[in-house]
Amino acid sequence: MTRSIFQNCEHAIAKLDYLLRNHPAEIAEELSDAVRCVVALRDSMIEHRHQAGATPERDAQLQKVNAVISAIVAGEFPMMGIRWKRIEGARDLLKQVLSEQESALD
């Protein structure tokens, strides 16, 4: 995984933190940026999985990343109101995934 993907995802976490602190009425741009970042992370992880082979750990990480994407999208397009808890959970899971990915690089 490239350092730029980590930096982009750290930037996405910062945007999610901003949203969670301020609860603005318009959140689409920040959430779209976060989704793009997490999709790039997922694509990088899939590429690595194809090159290095599947493992239970890699599969678990991909499941977490897919859960982050789902949670962010669900937070953006709710039936009634913005689902802040879902966005918070997505941010927390993204932090965990990044931490685990950085540890794997060491």
C-alpha positions as a printed NumPy array, in Angstrom:
array([[  0.   ,   0.   ,   0.   ],
       [  1.382,   3.372,  -0.917],
       [  2.03 ,   6.171,   1.526],
       [ -0.281,   8.434,  -0.502],
       [ -3.228,   6.093,   0.186],
       [ -2.483,   6.301,   3.921],
       [ -2.28 ,  10.08 ,   3.693],
       [ -5.549,  10.284,   1.758],
       [ -7.3  ,   8.101,   4.3  ],
       [ -5.87 ,  10.116,   7.184],
       [ -7.291,  13.178,   5.414],
       [-10.65 ,  11.376,   5.111],
       [-10.588,  10.598,   8.831],
       [ -9.99 ,  14.293,   9.489],
       [-13.026,  15.16 ,   7.326],
       [-15.163,  12.622,   9.189],
       [-13.919,  14.06 ,  12.497],
       [-14.938,  17.535,  11.29 ],
       [-18.411,  16.296,  10.367],
       [-18.856,  14.559,  13.688],
       [-17.767,  17.633,  15.645],
       [-19.81 ,  20.186,  13.721],
       [-22.822,  18.316,  12.299],
       [-23.19 ,  20.611,   9.282],
       [-26.366,  20.489,   7.201],
       [-24.429,  19.746,   3.993],
       [-22.153,  16.72 ,   4.225],
       [-22.137,  15.255,   0.705],
       [-18.739,  16.577,  -0.409],
       [-16.873,  15.408,   2.695],
       [-18.538,  12.   ,   2.657],
       [-17.875,  11.583,  -1.064],
       [-14.203,  12.385,  -0.476],
       [-14.07 ,   9.854,   2.344],
       [-15.718,   7.165,   0.193],
       [-13.236,   7.796,  -2.646],
       [-10.367,   7.39 ,  -0.218],
       [-11.689,   4.163,   1.259],
       [-12.395,   2.759,  -2.215],
       [ -8.765,   3.528,  -3.17 ],
       [ -7.653,   1.768,   0.012],
       [ -9.826,  -1.232,  -0.828],
       [ -8.534,  -1.347,  -4.413],
       [ -4.955,  -1.277,  -3.16 ],
       [ -5.69 ,  -4.065,  -0.697],
       [ -7.325,  -6.158,  -3.429],
       [ -4.308,  -5.648,  -5.696],
       [ -1.984,  -6.702,  -2.875],
       [ -4.171,  -9.746,  -2.203],
       [ -3.961, -10.741,  -5.876],
       [ -0.178, -10.395,  -5.859],
       [  0.593, -11.917,  -2.466],
       [ -2.282, -14.373,  -2.158],
       [ -5.361, -14.592,  -0.003],
       [ -5.073, -15.078,   3.734],
       [ -7.71 , -15.013,   6.462],
       [ -6.182, -11.757,   7.727],
       [ -6.357, -10.07 ,   4.31 ],
       [ -9.929, -11.242,   3.838],
       [-10.895,  -9.897,   7.276],
       [ -9.308,  -6.534,   6.45 ],
       [-11.218,  -6.346,   3.166],
       [-14.455,  -7.105,   4.992],
       [-13.746,  -4.239,   7.403],
       [-13.008,  -1.833,   4.562],
       [-16.216,  -2.84 ,   2.773],
       [-18.093,  -2.249,   6.035],
       [-16.592,   1.249,   6.249],
       [-17.761,   2.03 ,   2.711],
       [-21.258,   0.749,   3.468],
       [-21.482,   2.715,   6.702],
       [-20.371,   5.985,   5.112],
       [-22.792,   5.621,   2.211],
       [-25.627,   4.687,   4.574],
       [-24.799,   7.717,   6.698],
       [-25.073,   9.956,   3.655],
       [-28.349,   8.591,   2.275],
       [-30.564,   7.867,   5.275],
       [-34.324,   7.641,   5.232],
       [-34.607,  10.262,   7.968],
       [-31.753,  12.535,   8.988],
       [-28.019,  11.986,   8.959],
       [-26.895,   8.883,  10.799],
       [-24.053,  10.335,  12.835],
       [-23.437,   7.157,  14.861],
       [-22.934,   5.206,  11.651],
       [-20.448,   7.786,  10.38 ],
       [-18.661,   7.688,  13.734],
       [-18.436,   3.9  ,  13.551],
       [-17.076,   4.099,  10.003],
       [-14.426,   6.588,  11.074],
       [-13.386,   4.407,  14.013],
       [-13.187,   1.277,  11.869],
       [-11.16 ,   3.138,   9.227],
       [ -8.7  ,   4.228,  11.924],
       [ -8.388,   0.599,  13.03 ],
       [ -7.801,  -0.654,   9.487],
       [ -5.138,   1.977,   8.819],
       [ -3.381,   1.122,  12.063],
       [ -3.415,  -2.581,  11.211],
       [ -2.179,  -1.91 ,   7.661],
       [  0.68 ,   0.278,   8.935],
       [  1.662,  -2.42 ,  11.422],
       [  1.726,  -4.982,   8.615],
       [  4.181,  -2.814,   6.66 ],
       [  6.678,  -2.706,   9.535]])
